[in-house]
Amino acid sequence: MSSARVHSVHIDENDLELYCLGRATSRQLAPIERHLMECPLCVSRAHAALEYIDTLRSALKRIEESAEPDPVQSP
């Protein structure tokens, strides 16, 4: 995989997503983190992505919990 695509202005959407998911490669990390130190807009985009990821994880957890069978009760 190539290094992160930090365009002349902002971080590529796919690379930002990988970063927020903790899946960015070591080659991608430095340019992304360097850009985040200087760009409030991309920091805001990263926060929004992280909130979205947290919301999805919470929803999936609730779905999994509701799908679990009820424990068998003893008479």
Backbone as ProteinMPNN parsed JSONL, in Angstrom:
{"seq_chain_A": "MSSARVHSVHIDENDLELYCLGRATSRQLAPIERHLMECPLCVSRAHAALEYIDTLRSALKRIEESAEPDPVQSP", "coords_chain_A": {"N_chain_A": [[0.85, -1.175, 0.0], [0.478, 2.219, -0.707], [1.923, 5.32, 0.545], [0.1, 7.604, 2.673], [-2.437, 9.577, 1.154], [-2.211, 12.744, 1.166], [-3.674, 15.357, 0.099], [-3.072, 18.466, -1.644], [-4.462, 20.096, 0.021], [-6.125, 18.622, 1.884], [-6.615, 15.506, 3.762], [-7.022, 12.427, 2.124], [-10.188, 10.866, 1.836], [-10.493, 8.034, 2.168], [-8.059, 7.331, 3.379], [-8.26, 8.783, 5.741], [-10.381, 7.475, 6.922], [-9.261, 4.892, 7.292], [-7.273, 5.605, 9.111], [-8.818, 6.467, 11.32], [-10.036, 4.095, 11.991], [-7.918, 2.746, 12.945], [-6.362, 1.351, 11.193], [-4.49, 2.285, 9.453], [-1.427, 2.137, 7.689], [2.017, 1.962, 8.805], [3.462, 3.572, 7.136], [1.56, 5.357, 6.255], [0.803, 6.743, 8.51], [2.567, 8.913, 9.453], [2.377, 11.142, 7.505], [-0.382, 11.648, 7.704], [-0.79, 12.24, 10.443], [0.911, 14.436, 10.682], [-0.397, 16.254, 9.018], [-2.826, 16.481, 10.413], [-1.991, 17.865, 12.635], [-1.858, 20.408, 11.703], [-4.237, 21.13, 10.455], [-7.299, 22.188, 11.132], [-9.779, 21.603, 9.932], [-9.539, 18.973, 8.938], [-9.105, 17.673, 11.342], [-11.606, 18.038, 12.481], [-13.098, 16.553, 10.645], [-12.029, 14.046, 11.216], [-12.871, 13.703, 13.876], [-15.648, 13.602, 13.449], [-15.801, 11.278, 11.912], [-14.892, 9.404, 13.789], [-16.931, 9.598, 15.717], [-19.057, 8.627, 14.2], [-18.178, 6.007, 13.722], [-18.157, 5.055, 16.379], [-20.918, 5.208, 16.901], [-21.913, 3.324, 15.066], [-20.657, 0.996, 16.067], [-21.862, 0.823, 18.6], [-24.546, 0.453, 17.849], [-24.357, -2.012, 16.511], [-23.59, -3.618, 18.654], [-25.89, -3.459, 20.26], [-27.705, -4.722, 18.55], [-26.576, -7.291, 18.377], [-26.824, -8.066, 21.059], [-29.612, -8.075, 21.377], [-30.264, -10.148, 19.735], [-29.388, -12.389, 20.992], [-30.276, -15.502, 22.417], [-32.79, -15.932, 24.953], [-31.913, -16.89, 28.255], [-32.398, -20.243, 29.361], [-34.91, -20.863, 31.614], [-35.096, -22.357, 34.796], [-37.593, -24.58, 36.063]], "CA_chain_A": [[0.0, 0.0, 0.0], [1.291, 3.437, -0.789], [1.8, 6.218, 1.695], [-1.175, 8.316, 2.727], [-2.663, 10.616, 0.154], [-2.559, 14.033, 1.737], [-3.744, 16.253, -1.053], [-2.494, 19.777, -1.386], [-5.207, 20.776, 1.068], [-6.696, 17.759, 2.915], [-6.36, 14.075, 3.759], [-7.925, 11.611, 1.329], [-11.271, 10.297, 2.652], [-10.199, 6.637, 2.492], [-6.954, 7.291, 4.334], [-8.767, 9.286, 7.015], [-11.181, 6.376, 7.471], [-8.32, 3.878, 7.783], [-6.636, 6.167, 10.304], [-9.788, 6.46, 12.419], [-10.281, 2.703, 12.339], [-6.679, 2.163, 13.448], [-5.879, 0.43, 10.172], [-3.504, 2.936, 8.593], [-0.1, 1.517, 7.757], [3.038, 2.827, 9.404], [3.834, 4.543, 6.094], [0.49, 6.344, 6.137], [0.615, 7.485, 9.757], [3.312, 10.177, 9.584], [1.785, 12.278, 6.782], [-1.721, 11.943, 8.232], [-0.646, 12.915, 11.734], [1.516, 15.756, 10.442], [-1.454, 17.109, 8.483], [-3.803, 16.744, 11.473], [-1.416, 18.878, 13.542], [-1.931, 21.723, 11.074], [-5.482, 21.373, 9.73], [-8.495, 22.034, 11.97], [-10.866, 20.996, 9.171], [-9.339, 17.518, 8.917], [-9.329, 17.223, 12.722], [-13.056, 17.983, 12.607], [-13.534, 15.395, 9.857], [-11.628, 12.845, 11.959], [-13.796, 13.594, 15.011], [-16.945, 13.168, 12.924], [-15.65, 9.871, 11.529], [-14.804, 8.617, 15.022], [-18.278, 9.561, 16.293], [-19.835, 7.734, 13.35], [-17.702, 4.654, 14.012], [-18.673, 4.707, 17.708], [-22.358, 4.997, 16.77], [-22.1, 2.034, 14.408], [-20.27, -0.071, 16.994], [-22.911, 0.737, 19.625], [-25.73, -0.136, 17.222], [-24.079, -3.429, 16.291], [-23.599, -4.282, 19.953], [-27.293, -3.598, 20.661], [-28.302, -5.736, 17.674], [-26.068, -8.596, 18.815], [-27.4, -8.373, 22.364], [-31.035, -8.382, 21.225], [-30.375, -11.397, 18.994], [-29.007, -13.499, 21.848], [-31.457, -16.183, 22.965], [-33.013, -15.798, 26.388], [-31.439, -18.08, 28.96], [-33.454, -21.185, 29.753], [-35.219, -20.715, 33.025], [-35.419, -23.605, 35.481], [-38.941, -24.531, 36.675]], "C_chain_A": [[0.893, 1.234, 0.0], [1.117, 4.286, 0.462], [0.481, 6.977, 1.594], [-1.245, 9.393, 1.665], [-3.143, 11.863, 0.861], [-2.498, 15.003, 0.574], [-3.183, 17.606, -0.662], [-3.209, 20.482, -0.234], [-5.613, 19.83, 2.198], [-6.347, 16.287, 2.722], [-7.436, 13.379, 2.927], [-8.94, 10.924, 2.255], [-10.986, 8.853, 3.078], [-9.08, 6.52, 3.521], [-7.392, 7.785, 5.708], [-9.592, 8.195, 7.71], [-10.274, 5.278, 8.04], [-7.646, 4.342, 9.063], [-7.572, 6.075, 11.508], [-10.118, 5.045, 12.882], [-9.038, 2.022, 12.921], [-6.057, 1.183, 12.469], [-4.892, 1.066, 9.188], [-2.16, 2.249, 8.772], [0.887, 2.488, 8.401], [3.499, 3.89, 8.406], [2.808, 5.667, 5.966], [0.412, 7.252, 7.36], [1.292, 8.846, 9.796], [2.679, 11.322, 8.803], [0.39, 12.642, 7.293], [-1.599, 12.732, 9.53], [-0.027, 14.298, 11.592], [0.44, 16.729, 9.945], [-2.48, 17.462, 9.564], [-3.294, 17.78, 12.47], [-1.617, 20.293, 13.009], [-3.305, 22.08, 10.499], [-6.709, 21.125, 10.614], [-9.669, 21.376, 11.227], [-10.732, 19.47, 9.163], [-9.47, 16.922, 10.318], [-10.831, 17.081, 12.951], [-13.62, 16.792, 11.844], [-13.2, 14.102, 10.582], [-12.545, 12.636, 13.158], [-15.159, 13.081, 14.553], [-16.889, 11.69, 12.529], [-15.607, 8.977, 12.759], [-16.164, 8.519, 15.706], [-19.166, 8.596, 15.511], [-19.459, 6.277, 13.621], [-18.223, 4.19, 15.368], [-20.173, 4.416, 17.666], [-22.646, 3.645, 16.127], [-21.755, 0.875, 15.337], [-21.318, -0.264, 18.079], [-24.157, 0.075, 19.06], [-25.523, -1.629, 16.991], [-24.109, -4.213, 17.598], [-25.036, -4.497, 20.423], [-27.992, -4.67, 19.837], [-27.866, -7.133, 18.112], [-26.7, -9.004, 20.139], [-28.875, -8.745, 22.246], [-31.245, -9.697, 20.489], [-30.003, -12.615, 19.844], [-30.252, -14.16, 22.415], [-31.557, -15.956, 24.464], [-32.512, -17.056, 27.088], [-32.632, -18.949, 29.371], [-33.662, -21.063, 31.253], [-35.59, -22.075, 33.615], [-36.806, -23.491, 36.089], [-38.884, -24.508, 38.166]], "O_chain_A": [[1.941, 1.259, 0.645], [0.277, 4.005, 1.317], [-0.167, 6.983, 0.548], [-0.248, 10.031, 1.326], [-4.335, 12.022, 1.125], [-1.426, 15.412, 0.128], [-2.861, 17.854, 0.5], [-2.637, 21.36, 0.412], [-5.466, 20.187, 3.367], [-5.854, 15.878, 1.671], [-8.618, 13.711, 3.023], [-8.579, 10.457, 3.335], [-11.217, 8.495, 4.233], [-9.156, 5.697, 4.433], [-6.943, 7.261, 6.727], [-9.509, 8.017, 8.925], [-10.504, 4.796, 9.149], [-7.469, 3.558, 9.995], [-7.16, 5.652, 12.588], [-10.446, 4.834, 14.049], [-9.096, 0.865, 13.338], [-5.312, 0.287, 12.866], [-4.507, 0.439, 8.201], [-1.804, 1.833, 9.875], [0.615, 3.682, 8.521], [3.883, 4.989, 8.804], [3.153, 6.794, 5.61], [-0.001, 8.407, 7.25], [0.651, 9.84, 10.139], [2.457, 12.389, 9.376], [0.023, 13.817, 7.311], [-2.236, 13.773, 9.691], [-0.403, 15.226, 12.307], [0.372, 17.874, 10.39], [-2.95, 18.597, 9.631], [-4.089, 18.496, 13.08], [-1.555, 21.262, 13.766], [-3.517, 23.222, 10.094], [-7.107, 19.978, 10.817], [-10.465, 20.667, 11.842], [-11.719, 18.762, 9.362], [-9.903, 15.779, 10.462], [-11.276, 16.104, 13.553], [-14.514, 16.102, 12.333], [-13.994, 13.161, 10.569], [-12.956, 11.508, 13.43], [-15.752, 12.221, 15.204], [-17.831, 10.941, 12.788], [-16.219, 7.909, 12.773], [-16.513, 7.459, 16.225], [-19.936, 7.838, 16.1], [-20.333, 5.418, 13.736], [-18.683, 3.056, 15.498], [-20.645, 3.486, 18.32], [-23.517, 2.906, 16.585], [-22.48, -0.118, 15.387], [-21.629, -1.398, 18.442], [-24.761, -0.772, 19.717], [-26.425, -2.426, 17.251], [-24.598, -5.342, 17.639], [-25.376, -5.57, 20.922], [-28.786, -5.443, 20.372], [-28.686, -8.046, 18.206], [-27.07, -10.164, 20.32], [-29.34, -9.643, 22.949], [-32.31, -10.303, 20.611], [-30.277, -13.749, 19.451], [-31.18, -13.476, 22.845], [-30.549, -15.807, 25.155], [-32.67, -18.161, 26.57], [-33.714, -18.45, 29.681], [-32.724, -21.147, 32.045], [-36.318, -22.848, 32.993], [-37.175, -22.426, 36.584], [-39.924, -24.468, 38.823]]}, "name": "protein", "num_of_chains": 1, "seq": "MSSARVHSVHIDENDLELYCLGRATSRQLAPIERHLMECPLCVSRAHAALEYIDTLRSALKRIEESAEPDPVQSP"}
